[in-house]
């Protein structure tokens, strides 16, 4: 059952159980120590009192002064001592083991033998007559009664014994007081430590709970979003949870990269299929379109028509030629036989774009770092750069900014075109490079600029990527230098 509990409950519960067990063990240890301490204190007090009384009654016993002896042994019971340290019965016996005096004279009568009055007193240890001086001793005469024996000596000779009987209930009452204090302290400690332990357990379990919650969301949310909600990991090293967080963060990064690559592959396959479809449709349209244009041209060569017919023929001519232009745009074929790309070609593109942006109020920041001719066909490269630049200018809008950077490095030409206009949504991104894409800026063009650019880059075995957020949209093109190296 415990295995099914969440670590949010299991860890604090285990810590609380450890605290509870530790406090109970310490409490029992303290109670055991207190019990032994009170027991030793009672024994030590009894032996000390016995020696004092034995010394106090010795002279009176030599004088056979019963009343003085009785008055002496009665004094401890009259003094306000701790009940646990006060003897219940004090009896003095003479050398013949007969009662000389007792604090309970009705029970232990004078000259009676204690063993005859109380069977518990039978078998009292006899002092050895071997020349050694007897010492104070004690024994338990039953489970609840302790008897302390103190010899009465005069000039080293034994003339009697003082018997002090202590009852355990009084001792237990004192121990019960100590038990109550310890129980109160234990309760206060638990009231303080259990909430602290529970809080510490929650703090320890929180990272595990966070990681478990994120793992449950894998597959239903994008890994990058999960990485954003993951608490940043500490530097390399740290405890096991921190290392787990680091590896989990790396795993989410790999999943994001995998999803990105899968998305790129899906888009590439879709665009390739779309390219084949549009090429087939375009070829099918070209055949009847060419026939209609030829028929229209032949009709005009045969003679003049009336004005109404001429206007109709002109309208048909413009419409058919527009269809031909659109079909030609769909049939993208890079002209790889054009001359190599030179810095002048790039400068021409810059000039054309700047003339187009002068009336739009768009600031264009050019950074062309190519200083030598590169082994790339100039015509398709210029077309790609022109399409991306004009598209960025239109997306930036009035007062916007466009940043264009062209460099040659690592055997490739790198083109970066960025604008600060409205960013492209994720839904638009999926269809961005398709013909008449809603993600492409709408304007006077055909809506085929990105499609044409994508097809050209693919035919040149290059790569085109786009990144868009609320601050900036950037298109990046990488074209490999297949026929030699490039330089800046």
MARKE-223873 format. One record per residue (C-alpha): residue number from 0; residue in one letter; x negated, y negated, z. Coordinates in nm, 4 decimals, decimal comma. Layout:
<marpas>
MARPA    i  aa        px        py        pz
MARPA  NUM   a         X         Y         Z
...
</marpas>
This chain:
<marpas>
MARPA    i  aa        px        py        pz
MARPA    0   x    0,0000    0,0000    0,0000
MARPA    1   x   -0,2832   -0,2394    0,0833
MARPA    2   x   -0,4378   -0,1767   -0,2592
MARPA    3   x   -0,1310   -0,3328   -0,4221
MARPA    4   x   -0,1697   -0,6577   -0,2289
MARPA    5   x   -0,3165   -0,9630   -0,3957
MARPA    6   x   -0,6639   -1,0731   -0,2923
MARPA    7   x   -0,4963   -1,3975   -0,1880
MARPA    8   x   -0,3428   -1,1914    0,0951
MARPA    9   x   -0,5972   -0,9114    0,1250
MARPA   10   x   -0,9058   -1,1261    0,1887
MARPA   11   x   -0,7487   -1,3522    0,4558
MARPA   12   x   -0,5876   -1,0456    0,6148
MARPA   13   x   -0,9213   -0,8629    0,6344
MARPA   14   x   -1,0933   -1,1676    0,7819
MARPA   15   x   -0,8112   -1,2070    1,0359
MARPA   16   x   -0,8393   -0,8385    1,1297
MARPA   17   x   -1,2149   -0,8774    1,1773
MARPA   18   x   -1,1575   -1,1833    1,3985
MARPA   19   x   -0,8876   -1,0012    1,5965
MARPA   20   x   -1,1048   -0,6914    1,6406
MARPA   21   x   -1,4053   -0,8994    1,7443
MARPA   22   x   -1,2037   -1,0997    1,9981
MARPA   23   x   -1,0476   -0,7827    2,1424
MARPA   24   x   -1,3891   -0,6161    2,1769
MARPA   25   x   -1,5352   -0,9251    2,3432
MARPA   26   x   -1,2311   -0,9490    2,5723
MARPA   27   x   -1,2576   -0,5847    2,6761
MARPA   28   x   -1,6295   -0,6272    2,7335
MARPA   29   x   -1,5696   -0,9329    2,9517
MARPA   30   x   -1,2955   -0,7538    3,1441
MARPA   31   x   -1,5216   -0,4548    3,2024
MARPA   32   x   -1,7990   -0,6828    3,3183
MARPA   33   x   -1,5549   -0,8723    3,5442
MARPA   34   x   -1,4268   -0,5442    3,6891
MARPA   35   x   -1,7762   -0,4236    3,7702
MARPA   36   x   -1,8742   -0,7634    3,9029
MARPA   37   x   -1,5762   -0,7783    4,1414
MARPA   38   x   -1,6429   -0,4191    4,2467
MARPA   39   x   -2,0065   -0,4985    4,3221
MARPA   40   x   -1,9057   -0,8190    4,4989
MARPA   41   x   -1,6611   -0,6330    4,7191
MARPA   42   x   -1,9200   -0,3668    4,8013
MARPA   43   x   -2,1910   -0,6211    4,8701
MARPA   44   x   -1,9531   -0,8273    5,0870
MARPA   45   x   -1,8488   -0,5161    5,2801
MARPA   46   x   -2,2040   -0,4056    5,3472
MARPA   47   x   -2,3087   -0,7568    5,4495
MARPA   48   x   -2,0100   -0,7928    5,6799
MARPA   49   x   -2,0732   -0,4484    5,8236
MARPA   50   x   -2,4340   -0,5346    5,9095
MARPA   51   x   -2,3244   -0,8628    6,0700
MARPA   52   x   -2,0554   -0,6914    6,2768
MARPA   53   x   -2,2917   -0,4094    6,3761
MARPA   54   x   -2,5395   -0,6607    6,5047
MARPA   55   x   -2,2640   -0,8606    6,6788
MARPA   56   x   -2,1160   -0,5662    6,8735
MARPA   57   x   -2,4431   -0,3993    6,9767
MARPA   58   x   -2,4880   -0,5956    7,3012
MARPA   59   x   -2,1215   -0,5613    7,3990
MARPA   60   x   -2,1347   -0,1859    7,3417
MARPA   61   x   -2,4374   -0,1584    7,5746
MARPA   62   x   -2,2335   -0,3356    7,8393
MARPA   63   x   -1,9363   -0,1167    7,7545
MARPA   64   x   -1,7397   -0,4402    7,6969
MARPA   65   x   -1,4439   -0,3184    7,4947
MARPA   66   x   -1,2732   -0,6567    7,4714
MARPA   67   x   -1,5814   -0,8342    7,3370
MARPA   68   x   -1,6237   -0,5664    7,0736
MARPA   69   x   -1,2565   -0,5875    6,9789
MARPA   70   x   -1,2713   -0,9674    6,9600
MARPA   71   x   -1,5800   -0,9507    6,7392
MARPA   72   x   -1,4392   -0,7035    6,4849
MARPA   73   x   -1,1046   -0,8860    6,4736
MARPA   74   x   -1,2625   -1,2162    6,3626
MARPA   75   x   -1,2989   -1,1185    5,9914
MARPA   76   x   -0,9283   -1,0422    5,9685
MARPA   77   x   -0,8424   -1,3829    6,1163
MARPA   78   x   -1,0743   -1,5826    5,8920
MARPA   79   x   -0,9153   -1,7060    5,5661
MARPA   80   x   -1,1246   -1,4909    5,3386
MARPA   81   x   -1,0448   -1,3799    4,9876
MARPA   82   x   -0,8002   -1,0941    5,0313
MARPA   83   x   -1,0129   -0,8701    4,8131
MARPA   84   x   -1,3125   -0,9343    5,0408
MARPA   85   x   -1,1207   -0,8929    5,3674
MARPA   86   x   -1,1337   -0,5446    5,5277
MARPA   87   x   -0,7994   -0,3790    5,5877
MARPA   88   x   -0,9177   -0,1904    5,8994
MARPA   89   x   -1,2322   -0,2339    6,1104
MARPA   90   x   -1,3161    0,0441    6,3560
MARPA   91   x   -1,6168    0,0895    6,5839
MARPA   92   x   -1,7114    0,4420    6,6934
MARPA   93   x   -1,9734    0,5341    6,9491
MARPA   94   x   -2,2544    0,7824    6,9219
MARPA   95   x   -2,0141    1,0712    6,9891
MARPA   96   x   -1,7982    0,9614    6,6944
MARPA   97   x   -1,5130    0,8511    6,9200
MARPA   98   x   -1,3239    0,5282    6,8731
MARPA   99   x   -1,4719    0,2481    7,0800
MARPA  100   x   -1,2496   -0,0292    6,9391
MARPA  101   x   -1,0313   -0,0890    6,6313
MARPA  102   x   -0,8392   -0,3735    6,4733
MARPA  103   x   -0,5479   -0,1275    6,4564
MARPA  104   x   -0,5476    0,0040    6,8195
MARPA  105   x   -0,2067    0,1621    6,7864
MARPA  106   x   -0,3421    0,3847    6,5153
MARPA  107   x   -0,6994    0,4420    6,6182
MARPA  108   x   -0,6752    0,4726    6,9945
MARPA  109   x   -0,9786    0,4402    7,2167
MARPA  110   x   -1,1773    0,7664    7,2589
MARPA  111   x   -0,9844    0,9342    6,9746
MARPA  112   x   -1,1674    1,0787    6,6812
MARPA  113   x   -1,0961    0,9024    6,3458
MARPA  114   x   -1,0874    1,2327    6,1602
MARPA  115   x   -0,8122    1,3540    6,3890
MARPA  116   x   -0,6083    1,0397    6,3354
MARPA  117   x   -0,6638    1,0116    5,9583
MARPA  118   x   -0,7703    1,3122    5,7588
MARPA  119   x   -0,9440    1,0825    5,5074
MARPA  120   x   -1,2063    1,0103    5,7718
MARPA  121   x   -1,3012    1,3753    5,7961
MARPA  122   x   -1,6484    1,4605    5,6785
MARPA  123   x   -1,8023    1,1219    5,7418
MARPA  124   x   -2,1746    1,1334    5,6657
MARPA  125   x   -2,3789    1,1965    5,9808
MARPA  126   x   -2,6924    0,9975    6,0375
MARPA  127   x   -2,9938    1,2216    6,0136
MARPA  128   x   -3,1935    1,2546    6,3329
MARPA  129   x   -3,5286    1,2696    6,1620
MARPA  130   x   -3,6817    0,9527    6,2992
MARPA  131   x   -3,5757    0,7380    6,0045
MARPA  132   x   -3,3658    0,4294    6,0653
MARPA  133   x   -3,0143    0,4735    5,9205
MARPA  134   x   -2,8939    0,2188    5,6632
MARPA  135   x   -2,5573    0,0784    5,5713
MARPA  136   x   -2,3769    0,2987    5,3202
MARPA  137   x   -2,0323    0,3414    5,1608
MARPA  138   x   -1,8010    0,6033    5,0139
MARPA  139   x   -1,4533    0,6294    4,8604
MARPA  140   x   -1,2331    0,8206    5,1020
MARPA  141   x   -0,9532    0,8308    4,8403
MARPA  142   x   -0,8720    0,6742    4,5053
MARPA  143   x   -0,7569    0,3486    4,6660
MARPA  144   x   -0,9768    0,3126    4,9757
MARPA  145   x   -1,3447    0,2222    5,0133
MARPA  146   x   -1,5142    0,2864    5,3473
MARPA  147   x   -1,8306    0,0986    5,4432
MARPA  148   x   -2,0430    0,2464    5,7289
MARPA  149   x   -2,2817    0,0129    5,9123
MARPA  150   x   -2,4997    0,1656    6,1922
MARPA  151   x   -2,5116   -0,0136    6,5290
MARPA  152   x   -2,8763   -0,0083    6,6389
MARPA  153   x   -3,0431   -0,1129    6,9613
MARPA  154   x   -3,4229   -0,0948    6,9626
MARPA  155   x   -3,3997    0,1420    6,6640
MARPA  156   x   -3,1636    0,3795    6,8409
MARPA  157   x   -2,8182    0,4541    6,6992
MARPA  158   x   -2,5467    0,3757    6,9524
MARPA  159   x   -2,2458    0,3595    6,7194
MARPA  160   x   -2,1079    0,2852    6,3720
MARPA  161   x   -1,8888    0,0098    6,2308
MARPA  162   x   -1,6319    0,1398    5,9791
MARPA  163   x   -1,4768   -0,1114    5,7360
MARPA  164   x   -1,1933    0,0134    5,5181
MARPA  165   x   -1,1077   -0,1844    5,1994
MARPA  166   x   -0,7947   -0,1217    4,9947
MARPA  167   x   -0,8079   -0,1221    4,6151
MARPA  168   x   -0,4749   -0,3069    4,5589
MARPA  169   x   -0,6252   -0,6271    4,6931
MARPA  170   x   -0,9216   -0,5758    4,4597
MARPA  171   x   -0,6858   -0,5158    4,1694
MARPA  172   x   -0,4961   -0,8337    4,2523
MARPA  173   x   -0,8180   -1,0298    4,2200
MARPA  174   x   -0,9042   -0,8479    3,8999
MARPA  175   x   -0,5527   -0,9229    3,7721
MARPA  176   x   -0,6190   -1,2931    3,8197
MARPA  177   x   -0,9358   -1,2622    3,6144
MARPA  178   x   -0,7418   -1,0583    3,3598
MARPA  179   x   -0,4825   -1,3345    3,3272
MARPA  180   x   -0,7516   -1,5982    3,2719
MARPA  181   x   -0,9262   -1,3862    3,0097
MARPA  182   x   -0,5934   -1,3150    2,8367
MARPA  183   x   -0,5152   -1,6874    2,8256
MARPA  184   x   -0,8575   -1,7725    2,6838
MARPA  185   x   -0,8245   -1,4890    2,4308
MARPA  186   x   -0,4846   -1,6177    2,3176
MARPA  187   x   -0,6239   -1,9692    2,2745
MARPA  188   x   -0,9208   -1,8376    2,0753
MARPA  189   x   -0,6915   -1,6359    1,8490
MARPA  190   x   -0,4608   -1,9333    1,7973
MARPA  191   x   -0,7644   -2,1327    1,6848
MARPA  192   x   -0,9587   -1,8701    1,4925
MARPA  193   x   -0,6813   -1,6887    1,3053
MARPA  194   x   -0,5686   -1,9988    1,1097
MARPA  195   x   -0,9339   -2,0836    1,0422
MARPA  196   x   -1,0012   -1,7269    0,9284
MARPA  197   x   -0,6919   -1,7257    0,7091
MARPA  198   x   -0,7988   -2,0570    0,5533
MARPA  199   x   -1,1502   -1,9248    0,4916
MARPA  200   x   -1,0032   -1,6107    0,3345
MARPA  201   x   -0,7854   -1,8176    0,1035
MARPA  202   x   -1,0890   -2,0250    0,0099
MARPA  203   x   -1,2891   -1,7122   -0,0717
MARPA  204   x   -1,0020   -1,5546   -0,2673
MARPA  205   x   -0,9102   -1,8703   -0,4591
MARPA  206   x   -1,1778   -1,8290   -0,7339
MARPA  207   x   -1,0743   -1,4659   -0,7828
MARPA  208   x   -0,7101   -1,5677   -0,7996
MARPA  209   x   -0,7955   -1,8394   -1,0514
MARPA  210   x   -0,9907   -1,5968   -1,2715
MARPA  211   x   -0,7130   -1,3373   -1,2502
MARPA  212   x   -0,4514   -1,5964   -1,3499
MARPA  213   x   -0,6651   -1,7040   -1,6466
MARPA  214   x   -0,7134   -1,3422   -1,7531
MARPA  215   x   -0,3359   -1,2959   -1,7526
MARPA  216   x   -0,3092   -1,5909   -1,9938
MARPA  217   x   -0,5630   -1,4473   -2,2413
MARPA  218   x   -0,3848   -1,3671   -2,5655
MARPA  219   x   -0,1001   -1,6105   -2,5083
MARPA  220   x   -0,3090   -1,9314   -2,5029
MARPA  221   x   -0,6093   -2,0545   -2,6956
MARPA  222   x   -0,9438   -1,9732   -2,5219
MARPA  223   x   -1,0550   -2,3374   -2,5410
MARPA  224   x   -0,7501   -2,4430   -2,3398
MARPA  225   x   -0,8314   -2,1752   -2,0831
MARPA  226   x   -1,1916   -2,2996   -2,0635
MARPA  227   x   -1,0649   -2,6508   -1,9918
MARPA  228   x   -0,8548   -2,5271   -1,6980
MARPA  229   x   -1,1412   -2,3122   -1,5613
MARPA  230   x   -1,3271   -2,4736   -1,2732
MARPA  231   x   -1,6831   -2,5620   -1,3845
MARPA  232   x   -1,9401   -2,3059   -1,2802
MARPA  233   x   -2,2358   -2,3937   -1,0629
MARPA  234   x   -2,5882   -2,3797   -1,2107
MARPA  235   x   -2,7339   -2,0409   -1,2968
MARPA  236   x   -2,7479   -1,8065   -0,9994
MARPA  237   x   -2,5242   -1,8417   -0,6974
MARPA  238   x   -2,2944   -1,5786   -0,5562
MARPA  239   x   -2,1171   -1,3016   -0,7433
MARPA  240   x   -1,8001   -1,5053   -0,7965
MARPA  241   x   -2,0002   -1,7901   -0,9506
MARPA  242   x   -2,1796   -1,5480   -1,1834
MARPA  243   x   -1,8427   -1,3971   -1,2737
MARPA  244   x   -1,7126   -1,7460   -1,3532
MARPA  245   x   -2,0191   -1,8132   -1,5724
MARPA  246   x   -1,9712   -1,4894   -1,7666
MARPA  247   x   -1,5968   -1,5499   -1,7940
MARPA  248   x   -1,6666   -1,8970   -1,9318
MARPA  249   x   -1,9055   -1,7451   -2,1869
MARPA  250   x   -1,6481   -1,4809   -2,2783
MARPA  251   x   -1,3838   -1,7474   -2,3399
MARPA  252   x   -1,6316   -1,9320   -2,5600
MARPA  253   x   -1,6962   -1,6162   -2,7607
MARPA  254   x   -1,3221   -1,5512   -2,7897
MARPA  255   x   -1,2694   -1,9088   -2,9097
MARPA  256   x   -1,5467   -1,8672   -3,1658
MARPA  257   x   -1,4003   -1,5327   -3,2732
MARPA  258   x   -1,0537   -1,6834   -3,3140
MARPA  259   x   -1,2019   -1,9744   -3,5055
MARPA  260   x   -1,3883   -1,7391   -3,7405
MARPA  261   x   -1,0769   -1,5267   -3,7842
MARPA  262   x   -0,8746   -1,8389   -3,8605
MARPA  263   x   -1,1335   -1,9537   -4,1131
MARPA  264   x   -1,1298   -1,6129   -4,2793
MARPA  265   x   -0,7498   -1,6120   -4,2929
MARPA  266   x   -0,7434   -1,9633   -4,4379
MARPA  267   x   -1,0174   -1,8758   -4,6863
MARPA  268   x   -0,8269   -1,5665   -4,8003
MARPA  269   x   -0,5038   -1,7648   -4,8251
MARPA  270   x   -0,6702   -2,0436   -5,0230
MARPA  271   x   -0,8394   -1,7901   -5,2489
MARPA  272   x   -0,5065   -1,6206   -5,3156
MARPA  273   x   -0,3458   -1,9591   -5,3655
MARPA  274   x   -0,6227   -2,0520   -5,6102
MARPA  275   x   -0,5621   -1,7384   -5,8114
MARPA  276   x   -0,1889   -1,8045   -5,8079
MARPA  277   x   -0,2182   -2,1684   -5,9165
MARPA  278   x   -0,4699   -2,0761   -6,1843
MARPA  279   x   -0,2311   -1,8146   -6,3231
MARPA  280   x    0,0641   -2,0532   -6,3103
MARPA  281   x   -0,1416   -2,3329   -6,4672
MARPA  282   x   -0,2485   -2,1105   -6,7549
MARPA  283   x    0,1102   -2,0010   -6,8095
MARPA  284   x    0,2250   -2,3661   -6,8092
MARPA  285   x   -0,0538   -2,4771   -7,0423
MARPA  286   x    0,0635   -2,2628   -7,3303
MARPA  287   x    0,4202   -2,4004   -7,3674
MARPA  288   x    0,2965   -2,7450   -7,2590
MARPA  289   x    0,0460   -2,7534   -7,5445
MARPA  290   x    0,3169   -2,6464   -7,7860
MARPA  291   x    0,5519   -2,9228   -7,6684
MARPA  292   x    0,2815   -3,1888   -7,6995
MARPA  293   x    0,1957   -3,0680   -8,0506
MARPA  294   x    0,5623   -3,0678   -8,1482
MARPA  295   x    0,6011   -3,4212   -8,0160
MARPA  296   x    0,2924   -3,5383   -8,2047
MARPA  297   x    0,4116   -3,3766   -8,5306
MARPA  298   x    0,7535   -3,5364   -8,4969
MARPA  299   x    0,5972   -3,8815   -8,4627
MARPA  300   x    0,3749   -3,8288   -8,7697
MARPA  301   x    0,6728   -3,7465   -8,9948
MARPA  302   x    0,8218   -4,0901   -8,9755
MARPA  303   x    0,9603   -4,3777   -8,7748
MARPA  304   x    1,2431   -4,3183   -8,5365
MARPA  305   x    1,5068   -4,5526   -8,4124
MARPA  306   x    1,4200   -4,7532   -8,0947
MARPA  307   x    1,6281   -4,5361   -7,8605
MARPA  308   x    1,4677   -4,2179   -7,9907
MARPA  309   x    1,1227   -4,3772   -7,9662
MARPA  310   x    1,1807   -4,4692   -7,6010
MARPA  311   x    1,2886   -4,1139   -7,5306
MARPA  312   x    0,9831   -3,9738   -7,7099
MARPA  313   x    0,7544   -4,2101   -7,5142
MARPA  314   x    0,9143   -4,0964   -7,1866
MARPA  315   x    0,8631   -3,7333   -7,2825
MARPA  316   x    0,5037   -3,8045   -7,3827
MARPA  317   x    0,4202   -3,9658   -7,0491
MARPA  318   x    0,5885   -3,6901   -6,8517
MARPA  319   x    0,4189   -3,4111   -7,0421
MARPA  320   x    0,0786   -3,5785   -7,0127
MARPA  321   x    0,1317   -3,6182   -6,6372
MARPA  322   x    0,2118   -3,2479   -6,6156
MARPA  323   x   -0,1049   -3,1745   -6,8145
MARPA  324   x   -0,3133   -3,3841   -6,5719
MARPA  325   x   -0,1700   -3,2044   -6,2693
MARPA  326   x   -0,2277   -2,8648   -6,4272
MARPA  327   x   -0,5824   -2,9670   -6,5155
MARPA  328   x   -0,6388   -3,0683   -6,1525
MARPA  329   x   -0,5188   -2,7278   -6,0358
MARPA  330   x   -0,7659   -2,5579   -6,2714
MARPA  331   x   -1,0764   -2,6706   -6,0808
MARPA  332   x   -1,4059   -2,5708   -6,2374
MARPA  333   x   -1,7260   -2,7320   -6,1172
MARPA  334   x   -1,9521   -2,8518   -6,3962
MARPA  335   x   -2,2721   -2,6929   -6,2758
MARPA  336   x   -2,4596   -2,7922   -6,5928
MARPA  337   x   -2,4712   -3,1650   -6,5143
MARPA  338   x   -2,7994   -3,3395   -6,4288
MARPA  339   x   -2,9552   -3,3064   -6,0813
MARPA  340   x   -2,8234   -3,5241   -5,8042
MARPA  341   x   -3,0255   -3,8444   -5,7623
MARPA  342   x   -3,0104   -4,1279   -5,5067
MARPA  343   x   -2,8625   -4,3460   -5,7826
MARPA  344   x   -2,5635   -4,1086   -5,8155
MARPA  345   x   -2,4913   -4,1488   -5,4458
MARPA  346   x   -2,5337   -4,5264   -5,4734
MARPA  347   x   -2,2759   -4,5308   -5,7557
MARPA  348   x   -2,0235   -4,3547   -5,5311
MARPA  349   x   -2,0909   -4,6090   -5,2565
MARPA  350   x   -2,0326   -4,8949   -5,4996
MARPA  351   x   -1,7040   -4,7474   -5,6260
MARPA  352   x   -1,5734   -4,6840   -5,2732
MARPA  353   x   -1,6681   -5,0314   -5,1455
MARPA  354   x   -1,4838   -5,1948   -5,4350
MARPA  355   x   -1,1746   -4,9921   -5,3501
MARPA  356   x   -1,1883   -5,0822   -4,9767
MARPA  357   x   -1,2382   -5,4580   -5,0153
MARPA  358   x   -0,8639   -5,5217   -5,0395
MARPA  359   x   -0,7683   -5,2725   -4,7652
MARPA  360   x   -0,9569   -5,4332   -4,4756
MARPA  361   x   -1,1384   -5,1080   -4,3961
MARPA  362   x   -1,4963   -5,1200   -4,2667
MARPA  363   x   -1,7168   -4,8520   -4,4247
MARPA  364   x   -2,0472   -4,7596   -4,2630
MARPA  365   x   -2,2709   -4,5862   -4,5178
MARPA  366   x   -2,5870   -4,3994   -4,4173
MARPA  367   x   -2,7391   -4,2303   -4,7250
MARPA  368   x   -3,0764   -4,0831   -4,6313
MARPA  369   x   -3,1516   -3,9026   -4,9587
MARPA  370   x   -3,4659   -4,0493   -5,1164
MARPA  371   x   -3,5379   -3,8034   -5,3981
MARPA  372   x   -3,3594   -3,6020   -5,6641
MARPA  373   x   -3,2021   -3,2819   -5,5357
MARPA  374   x   -3,1409   -2,9579   -5,7333
MARPA  375   x   -2,7613   -2,9925   -5,7236
MARPA  376   x   -2,5195   -3,0719   -6,0098
MARPA  377   x   -2,4376   -3,4396   -5,9712
MARPA  378   x   -2,0843   -3,4443   -6,1195
MARPA  379   x   -1,9104   -3,2063   -5,8749
MARPA  380   x   -2,1038   -3,3477   -5,5772
MARPA  381   x   -1,9986   -3,7004   -5,6681
MARPA  382   x   -1,6386   -3,5868   -5,7121
MARPA  383   x   -1,6334   -3,4228   -5,3669
MARPA  384   x   -1,7910   -3,7269   -5,2004
MARPA  385   x   -1,5554   -3,9627   -5,3818
MARPA  386   x   -1,2453   -3,7602   -5,2889
MARPA  387   x   -1,3406   -3,7395   -4,9202
MARPA  388   x   -1,4382   -4,1063   -4,8987
MARPA  389   x   -1,1192   -4,2371   -5,0648
MARPA  390   x   -0,9074   -4,0025   -4,8547
MARPA  391   x   -1,0795   -4,1301   -4,5355
MARPA  392   x   -1,0266   -4,4939   -4,6382
MARPA  393   x   -0,6570   -4,4364   -4,6947
MARPA  394   x   -0,6236   -4,2408   -4,3655
MARPA  395   x   -0,8041   -4,5153   -4,1673
MARPA  396   x   -0,5548   -4,7791   -4,2749
MARPA  397   x   -0,5891   -5,1544   -4,2497
MARPA  398   x   -0,8513   -5,2575   -3,9936
MARPA  399   x   -0,9814   -4,9023   -3,9617
MARPA  400   x   -1,3366   -4,7738   -3,9753
MARPA  401   x   -1,4959   -4,5095   -4,1960
MARPA  402   x   -1,8383   -4,3590   -4,1309
MARPA  403   x   -2,0185   -4,1729   -4,4115
MARPA  404   x   -2,3552   -4,0011   -4,3710
MARPA  405   x   -2,5432   -3,8084   -4,6415
MARPA  406   x   -2,8661   -3,6227   -4,5594
MARPA  407   x   -3,0733   -3,3362   -4,6972
MARPA  408   x   -3,2229   -3,0934   -4,4497
MARPA  409   x   -3,2821   -2,7217   -4,3957
MARPA  410   x   -3,2397   -2,6433   -4,7659
MARPA  411   x   -2,8947   -2,8017   -4,7948
MARPA  412   x   -2,7175   -3,1273   -4,8624
MARPA  413   x   -2,5088   -3,2402   -4,5640
MARPA  414   x   -2,2183   -3,4804   -4,6106
MARPA  415   x   -2,0204   -3,6178   -4,3150
MARPA  416   x   -1,7136   -3,8391   -4,3676
MARPA  417   x   -1,5307   -3,9652   -4,0565
MARPA  418   x   -1,2428   -4,2068   -3,9966
MARPA  419   x   -1,0639   -4,3380   -3,6872
MARPA  420   x   -0,7137   -4,3075   -3,8305
MARPA  421   x   -0,4328   -4,0849   -3,7110
MARPA  422   x   -0,5617   -3,7403   -3,6243
MARPA  423   x   -0,4526   -3,4263   -3,8081
MARPA  424   x   -0,2228   -3,1981   -3,6082
MARPA  425   x   -0,2888   -2,8266   -3,5637
MARPA  426   x    0,0058   -2,7419   -3,7887
MARPA  427   x   -0,1236   -2,9713   -4,0653
MARPA  428   x   -0,4728   -2,8281   -4,0205
MARPA  429   x   -0,3488   -2,4822   -4,1216
MARPA  430   x   -0,2407   -2,6136   -4,4669
MARPA  431   x   -0,4962   -2,8919   -4,5047
MARPA  432   x   -0,6792   -2,7673   -4,8165
MARPA  433   x   -0,3704   -2,6398   -4,9983
MARPA  434   x   -0,2320   -2,8256   -5,3020
MARPA  435   x   -0,0044   -3,1169   -5,2037
MARPA  436   x   -0,0954   -3,0576   -4,8375
MARPA  437   x    0,1028   -3,2665   -4,5823
MARPA  438   x   -0,2233   -3,3216   -4,3933
MARPA  439   x   -0,3740   -3,5202   -4,6822
MARPA  440   x   -0,3143   -3,8921   -4,6921
MARPA  441   x   -0,0254   -3,9823   -4,9119
MARPA  442   x   -0,0753   -4,2582   -5,1615
MARPA  443   x   -0,1046   -4,3134   -5,5333
MARPA  444   x   -0,2936   -3,9890   -5,5998
MARPA  445   x   -0,1623   -3,6459   -5,6787
MARPA  446   x   -0,2225   -3,5027   -5,3327
MARPA  447   x   -0,4832   -3,2642   -5,4741
MARPA  448   x   -0,8018   -3,4361   -5,3535
MARPA  449   x   -0,8789   -3,1978   -5,0660
MARPA  450   x   -0,7740   -2,8974   -5,2745
MARPA  451   x   -1,0104   -2,9996   -5,5527
MARPA  452   x   -1,2917   -3,0701   -5,3048
MARPA  453   x   -1,2433   -2,7328   -5,1378
MARPA  454   x   -1,2470   -2,5463   -5,4700
MARPA  455   x   -1,5627   -2,7258   -5,5831
MARPA  456   x   -1,7439   -2,6544   -5,2562
MARPA  457   x   -1,6445   -2,2878   -5,2737
MARPA  458   x   -1,7677   -2,2566   -5,6329
MARPA  459   x   -2,0997   -2,4077   -5,5242
MARPA  460   x   -2,1184   -2,1472   -5,2417
MARPA  461   x   -2,1005   -2,4202   -4,9816
MARPA  462   x   -1,8924   -2,4807   -4,6729
MARPA  463   x   -1,6436   -2,7524   -4,5768
MARPA  464   x   -1,5198   -2,8002   -4,2179
MARPA  465   x   -1,2912   -3,0493   -4,0474
MARPA  466   x   -1,2654   -3,1651   -3,6857
MARPA  467   x   -0,9855   -3,3935   -3,5697
MARPA  468   x   -0,8884   -3,5402   -3,2330
MARPA  469   x   -0,7180   -3,8543   -3,1091
MARPA  470   x   -1,0317   -4,0646   -3,1608
MARPA  471   x   -1,1757   -3,9459   -3,4914
MARPA  472   x   -1,1336   -3,7106   -3,7878
MARPA  473   x   -1,4508   -3,5785   -3,9530
MARPA  474   x   -1,5023   -3,3723   -4,2684
MARPA  475   x   -1,8410   -3,2011   -4,2973
MARPA  476   x   -1,9687   -3,0474   -4,6216
MARPA  477   x   -2,2780   -2,8297   -4,6525
MARPA  478   x   -2,4025   -2,7513   -5,0035
MARPA  479   x   -2,7014   -2,5158   -5,0334
MARPA  480   x   -2,9920   -2,6156   -5,2619
MARPA  481   x   -2,9917   -2,2965   -5,4698
MARPA  482   x   -3,2598   -2,4073   -5,7174
MARPA  483   x   -3,5253   -2,5484   -5,4890
MARPA  484   x   -3,5774   -2,7397   -5,1645
MARPA  485   x   -3,4426   -3,0816   -5,0795
MARPA  486   x   -3,6013   -3,3692   -4,8919
MARPA  487   x   -3,5271   -3,7036   -4,7471
</marpas>
